[in-house]
Amino acid sequence: GQQKEISYLKPEGINLLLGQINRATGQRDYAMFFLMYTTGIRVSELIQIKGRDVSMNHPRHLVIHGKGGKKRHVPMIKQLGKVLAEYTSKTGVFLPHNLERPLFTNHSGNQFTRQGINHLLRKYANMARSLNPSLIPADTSPHKLRHSTAMALVDGGTELIVVRDLLGHASVQTTEIYAKLSNHRKREAIEGASQKIVDPEEPLPRTLPCEEGV
């Protein structure tokens, strides 16, 4: 079948989107979307993270409860550790009596719904889109953040098995979709670059026919 186009944000688009979040008043939102992008987790997995699923000791990682009750350990990059430490110092979610509480709660102090996360992300995406529509797909969603993470990993040369395990794909076939897309993009880039060489603006000087006896 025809591979349908996967829409995702390039790193510049992610930067623009995260840049719309006020770090003072929107600390929770920044932490959520920074976590989503740097781990590639599903929105359903994000809303289920509890205090006890976060290990701030080295090596820092999250215990993610995936589809079909499958658990996986997802490493945290140093910067994510910093962002979470800052955010959780205000929420107290790592205190012994709070470990069962969700890491992120909505304005009424309850576990987020998928719709709640969707709504928030769309708000920031629309702000970013008004600044640069070419970087932000119209239908930006949490799932597109996951695609964006996968593409960034594959473009960076990460082995597919590693990407599969990080994202919790059931099979490497799902992961291969990103590799195909990445290869297709590389080929287009190479063709675009070589086009400039193959069709130079200036016609080459025609060599004069060699004169007999010279």
matplotlib code that plots the C-alpha trace (Angstrom):
import matplotlib.pyplot as plt

x = [0.0, 0.9, 2.8, 0.8, 2.8, 3.7, 3.4, 5.8, 7.8, 11.4, 13.6, 13.2, 9.4, 9.7, 11.9, 9.4, 6.5, 8.3, 9.3, 5.6, 5.3, 5.9, 8.5, 7.4, 3.6, 3.6, 6.2, 4.0, 3.2, 6.8, 7.8, 5.1, 5.8, 9.6, 9.2, 7.0, 9.4, 12.6, 11.1, 8.6, 6.0, 2.3, -0.1, -1.9, 1.4, 2.2, -1.0, -0.4, 3.1, 3.0, 5.7, 6.9, 7.6, 10.2, 13.8, 15.9, 18.9, 21.5, 20.9, 17.7, 14.8, 11.0, 9.0, 6.4, 3.3, 2.7, 0.1, -1.0, 0.4, 4.0, 6.5, 9.6, 12.4, 13.0, 16.2, 15.9, 18.4, 20.2, 18.1, 14.8, 16.1, 16.7, 13.3, 11.5, 13.4, 12.5, 8.8, 8.4, 10.0, 6.8, 4.4, 5.9, 5.0, 8.2, 7.4, 6.7, 3.0, 2.5, 4.2, 0.9, -0.2, 0.1, 3.3, 1.2, -2.3, -4.8, -6.2, -8.5, -5.6, -6.7, -5.1, -5.2, -7.4, -6.0, -8.4, -6.9, -3.3, -4.5, -6.2, -3.1, -0.8, -3.0, -3.0, 0.8, 0.9, -1.5, 0.6, 3.8, 2.0, 1.0, 4.7, 5.9, 3.3, 5.9, 7.4, 4.1, 1.6, -2.0, -3.1, -0.3, -1.2, 0.6, 0.9, 2.8, 5.3, 5.9, 6.5, 8.8, 10.9, 11.1, 12.2, 14.8, 16.2, 16.3, 17.7, 20.4, 21.4, 20.0, 19.6, 16.0, 16.0, 17.0, 14.2, 11.7, 12.6, 12.5, 9.1, 7.7, 6.7, 5.5, 7.5, 10.4, 8.1, 6.4, 9.9, 10.9, 8.2, 10.4, 13.6, 11.9, 10.7, 14.2, 15.9, 13.4, 14.2, 18.0, 17.6, 15.5, 18.2, 21.0, 19.1, 18.4, 22.0, 23.3, 20.8, 22.9, 26.0, 24.3, 22.6, 25.1, 23.7, 26.6, 26.9, 30.3, 32.7, 32.5, 36.0, 37.1, 37.7, 41.4, 43.0, 44.9, 48.6, 48.9]
y = [0.0, 3.6, 5.0, 8.0, 11.0, 11.2, 14.8, 15.8, 18.8, 19.3, 20.3, 24.0, 23.6, 22.0, 24.8, 27.4, 25.5, 25.2, 28.8, 29.8, 28.5, 31.1, 29.3, 31.2, 30.6, 27.6, 25.5, 22.4, 22.7, 23.2, 20.1, 18.0, 18.8, 18.8, 15.3, 14.2, 15.3, 14.0, 10.6, 10.1, 8.6, 8.4, 10.8, 7.9, 7.0, 10.6, 11.1, 7.8, 8.7, 8.8, 10.2, 6.6, 6.1, 8.8, 7.9, 11.0, 9.0, 8.3, 6.9, 9.0, 7.3, 7.0, 3.8, 4.0, 1.8, 1.1, -0.7, -4.1, -3.6, -3.6, -1.6, 0.0, 2.1, 5.3, 7.3, 11.0, 13.4, 15.6, 18.7, 16.8, 15.9, 19.6, 20.6, 18.0, 18.7, 22.4, 21.6, 19.0, 21.1, 23.1, 20.1, 17.8, 14.7, 12.9, 13.2, 9.7, 10.3, 11.7, 9.0, 7.6, 11.0, 11.8, 13.6, 16.1, 17.2, 19.5, 22.8, 20.8, 18.7, 15.5, 13.3, 14.8, 13.5, 13.0, 15.8, 18.1, 17.6, 17.9, 21.2, 22.6, 21.5, 23.0, 26.3, 26.6, 25.1, 27.8, 30.5, 29.1, 28.7, 32.3, 33.1, 30.6, 28.3, 26.4, 24.9, 23.9, 21.5, 22.7, 19.6, 19.4, 16.8, 14.8, 12.0, 14.2, 15.0, 11.2, 11.1, 14.1, 12.3, 9.2, 11.2, 13.1, 9.8, 8.1, 11.2, 11.2, 7.7, 5.8, 2.1, 1.1, -1.5, 1.2, 3.5, 0.6, -0.1, 3.6, 4.2, 0.9, -0.3, -3.8, -4.6, -3.0, -2.8, 0.3, 1.8, 1.1, 3.5, 6.3, 5.0, 4.8, 8.4, 9.5, 7.7, 9.2, 12.7, 12.1, 11.0, 14.1, 16.2, 14.6, 14.9, 18.6, 19.2, 17.4, 19.2, 22.3, 20.5, 18.7, 21.8, 24.6, 28.1, 28.9, 26.7, 25.1, 26.7, 24.4, 23.0, 24.1, 21.3, 20.5, 21.9, 19.4, 19.5, 21.9]
z = [0.0, -0.4, 2.6, 3.8, 4.7, 8.4, 9.6, 12.3, 13.6, 12.9, 15.9, 14.9, 15.1, 18.5, 19.7, 18.4, 20.1, 23.5, 23.2, 23.4, 26.9, 29.7, 31.8, 35.0, 34.8, 32.5, 34.3, 34.3, 30.6, 29.7, 31.7, 30.2, 26.5, 27.1, 28.6, 25.8, 23.1, 24.8, 25.5, 22.7, 25.1, 24.2, 25.6, 27.4, 29.0, 30.0, 32.0, 33.9, 35.2, 39.0, 41.4, 42.1, 38.3, 38.3, 39.3, 39.9, 41.0, 38.3, 35.8, 35.8, 34.1, 33.9, 34.3, 31.5, 31.6, 28.0, 25.9, 27.1, 30.6, 29.3, 31.3, 29.9, 31.3, 29.4, 30.1, 30.9, 29.4, 31.8, 30.8, 31.4, 34.9, 35.6, 34.2, 36.3, 39.5, 39.2, 38.5, 41.2, 43.9, 43.7, 43.6, 46.3, 44.2, 45.3, 49.0, 50.4, 50.9, 47.4, 45.3, 44.1, 42.8, 39.1, 38.1, 36.2, 37.3, 35.7, 37.2, 39.5, 40.8, 39.0, 36.5, 33.0, 30.3, 26.8, 25.7, 28.3, 27.0, 23.4, 24.1, 25.8, 23.1, 20.4, 22.2, 22.1, 18.6, 17.3, 18.9, 17.3, 14.0, 13.9, 14.0, 11.5, 9.8, 7.8, 11.0, 12.7, 11.1, 11.3, 13.2, 15.7, 18.3, 21.1, 18.6, 16.2, 19.0, 19.2, 15.4, 15.8, 18.4, 16.3, 13.2, 15.2, 16.5, 13.1, 11.4, 14.1, 13.1, 16.1, 15.4, 14.7, 17.5, 20.0, 18.7, 18.9, 22.5, 23.5, 21.9, 23.0, 19.5, 19.5, 16.4, 14.5, 11.4, 13.0, 13.5, 9.9, 8.6, 10.1, 8.5, 5.1, 5.5, 6.6, 3.7, 1.3, 2.6, 2.4, -1.2, -2.1, -0.4, -2.3, -5.6, -4.8, -4.1, -7.1, -9.3, -8.8, -10.1, -12.9, -14.4, -13.8, -14.5, -16.8, -19.8, -19.9, -22.5, -25.6, -26.3, -29.8, -32.2, -32.4, -35.5, -37.6, -37.5, -34.5]

ax = plt.figure().add_subplot(projection="3d")
ax.plot(x, y, z, "-o")
ax.set_aspect("equal")
plt.show()
